[in-house]
């Protein structure tokens, strides 16, 4: 049972991140960023898949922009995290890079348990 605790951490649900912000937690020696997109919580490793930069620690939350009928449009509001080192973006919901789908950031499980959030190193 002690091993299960090393693979997860709990925080009060009231400390969940607001949309557009990142909440960092430590889980079993790993830094994990928690994101809130339209009320859904997602967790990503704090390591950029491009060059290992501090994706969640120093990254920025950004909008997904796409071209629709020749016009730039927001396709996903506050759904990306941008690495501070080389400005690579990753979709928080899937962990994938919109520019190169082969690049993927590790995702983790976030779930509610009463008045707490449980962040686990298990894949969602």
Beta strands, then each sheet from edge to edge (+ up, - down):
strand 1: 8-12
strand 2: 22-27
strand 3: 30-37
strand 4: 40-45
strand 5: 60-68
strand 6: 71-82
strand 7: 89-91
strand 8: 107-113
strand 9: 116-120
sheet 1: 1+ 9- 8+ 4- 3+ 2-
sheet 2: 5+ 6- 7+
end
